[in-house]
Amino acid sequence: MTPEQQILSECRTIAVVGLSSNPSRPSFGVAEYMQRHGYRIIPVNPQETEVLGEKCYARLEDVPEKIDCVDVFRRSEFVPAITDSAIAIGARALWLQLGIVDDASLERARVADLLAVQDRCLLIEHKRYFR
């Protein structure tokens, strides 16, 4: 089983860092798709209050429930701090969306026993493995 398959099979609560309420943004489309397919979506964006009917949190550390996967829709320069937060909150996985690459952060996540994927889209991978 690939890390992508393992994350999609085992991680049901996904915190989407950088989730926008704008329906034309990729983060919205991916999160809406995952929500429709039974995943719990938790928006993380200090610029939003609610997205897809869910309360939005400013930081991963502010989320009061267990997060399985941290899905990142932020530029690569923000990834090291997000990786630190994902490790600190005990997430099981770190997923960097298409175009987001940070080899050092990916390695740190893996050393901390997180499943880690970069430069892949949750929606595309879900369709590939589960349709």
N, C-alpha and C positions, 0 to 999 in steps of 0.2 A: 504494500500500500504506500502510495506517495505521501509526502507531508500534506499536500493539498487535499487528498482524499481523507486523510486522517483528521485534519482540521474540520472539513465539511461534515464528516460523519460524527465526530465526537464533541464538537464545540457548538452549543446551541444558543449561547448568549454572546452577542457580538457588540462590542463598543466601537462605534465608528467615529474616529477622530477626524474632525474637519467636515462632518456631515452638514450640508447646507439645506435650508428649507426651499431653495430655488429648484423647481422641478426640472430645469434644463441642465443642472449640474450633474456630472457623472456620479458623485457621491449619493445624491438623492435617488437616482435610478437604480443603483446597485443595492442600496439599503432597502428601498421599497420592494425590489424583487426578492431579496433574502427574507424580508418580513412576510411577504406573501407565501413563501415556501416554509414557514413555520419557525423561523429563527427569531429570537428576541433581539431587537435592535435597541441599543442605548446610544443616543446622540451625545457626542462630546464636542462642544464648540462654544467658546465664551461669547460669541456674537449672536447666539440663538437662545430662545427660551423653550421652544417645543418644535420637534420635527417628527412627522409621521405619527402624530398622536402621542408621542413619548416626551417626557420631560428631558430637557437638555442640560448637561452638566458642563461646567467650565473646564474641568480637568478630570483625568482618569481617577485621581485620588479622591474626588468628590462623589463618585458613584457609590451608593450605599449597598450594592449587591455584588455578588461574585460575577466576574467577567471571565468568560472562557477564552475569547479571542479579541485581540485589539487589531482592528482594521484601520489602516492609515491612509488618509487622503490629504496629506500635507507634503510640502516640498522636502526633498532629501535633507536639507540643512536642519530641519526640525526633528528628524528621526532619532538622533542620539538621545535627546531628552525624553521623547515618547517611549523609546525602548527602556530607559531607566524606570519610567513610570510603570510600564507593563510588567517589568520584573518585580518592582516594589509591591504592586498590588496582587501579585501571585497569579497573573494570567497564565493560561496554558499555551497560548499561541500568539505570535505576532505576524500580521499579514500586511505587507507593503504592496499597495496597488500598482497597476501598470505604470511604468515610467519612474517609479520610486525605487532607487537602488542605494543601499548603504551596507557594503560588505562587512564593515567593522561592527555595526549594530546587529546585523544578522548573526554574526559569530558570537557576540556577547549574549544575545538572546538564547542561542543554542547551548552555550556554556552554562547558562542558568536553567537549562532543561525546558525551554520553551520550544515548541514546534515553530519554525520560522520560514517564511516564504517572502520573496521579493519579486517585484516586476511582474505580478500576476493579478488578474481580476477575479474576485470572488464569484461574480455572476457568470463569467465565461467558464470558469472551472466547475461551477455547480452544474451548468448546462452540459458540460463535457462528461461528467461522471454520473449524473443523476437523472438524465433524461433519455 
